[in-house]
Amino acid sequence: MNTRYQVPAAGPRVPGLAVFPLAGRQGVRAAGEVGLTTRAIWEGVLEQAVREDEDVYYLELSDVTFVDVAGAGALAAAAGQLRDGRRFVVRRPPPALRRTLDLLWPDQAGIEVSTS
């Protein structure tokens, strides 16, 4: 993925989301929040990832401070569209995303969460 997405924060109450390609591996690094104002970017990233050909697609989320339940649902839905054997590796997600995935999508085989 060579596309860089960004929605800057418009003020102290409007979160932003920036997404950059990872160097040396298939995936992206995101920074900011996934919520109502940034969900279209998040969903676009996930749609592109589903179209990619790699078995593993990395989502580096160490600089993401929040993912709402709709953003978690978009991740679960995208993982459900992956062909057999493919998966998302979600690295260092915000704690709320991990809890939401564990609670609502505990058996989603297409998502591997890594805290390291």
N, C-alpha and C positions, 0 to 999 in steps of 0.2 A: 504494500500500500504506500503510495508516494504522495498521498493527499494530506494536507494539513488543514484541519478544521479549527475554527476558533470563534467563540462568541465571547467578547470581552464583557466584563462586569460593567454595567451602565451606572452603577451607583452602589452605595453600601447595602442596599436591600435586594439587588438583582445579581444573582450568582452568574459566573461565567464558566465555560468549559473550553479547554484547549486540548487538542489531540495531535500528536506527532508520531511519525513512523519510528519504530524501534530500529536501532542500528544492529545489524548482524543477525537478526531473526525476524520471522514473520509476525507482525503484530504492531501494537500501538502503545504509546505512553500517554496517559490522560492526566490533566490537572484541573482542579476546580470541583464543580458539583454537577450531578446528573439529577435534574428536576424538571419541572414544567417548562422553564424557559430554555433549557438545553437538551431536552429529550430528542428533538429531531436530529441533532448532531449525533448523539449516542446511537440512535436507531440506524442512522446512515452508516456509521462505523461498523455496527454489527451486521448490517445487510451486506456490506462489502466483504466482511470477514467470511460470511457464509459462502460467498462466490469464490473465494480464494481456493487454491488447490492443495495447500499444505495440510498435513495431518494435525499439526498443533498450531494454534493461533494464540499469541500471548497478549494479554491485556494487563499492562503495568499500571496499577491504580494507586501507588503509594502516595501520589500527590492529589488524589481525589478525597475530598473531605466528607462527601455525602452522596448516596445513591438512593433515590426514593423507591417505593415498592413498584411503581410502574417501570422504572429503569431496570430493576431486578427482574421483573416479568419479561421485559424486552430481551434481556440476556438469556433467560430460560427458554423463551420462544425461539431465539436464534439458535441456541444449542440443540433444540429439538429438530431443527432443519438440517443439521449437519449429517452427512452420510456416515455410515458405520465406521468406527475407528477414528473419526476426527473429534477434536475437542478444543475447548477454550481453556487455557491455563490463566487463571486470574491471580495475579501476583500482588500481594499486600493490599487487599481491598480494605475499605473502611469497615469497622466492626459491624455496623448495621447491615451492610450488604451480605456479609457472611451469615449473620443470624437470619436474615430474611430468606436467603437461599436454603439454609438448613431447615427452616420452619415450613416454607411453602413449596419448595422443590427439592426435597431431600434425596430423591432417587434419580435426579437428572444426570445421566451418565456423561453428557457432553460438556460438563463443567468440572474442572479440577481447581480447587482453591489452594493457593500456596501462600504461606505467611512469610516465607524467606525471600 
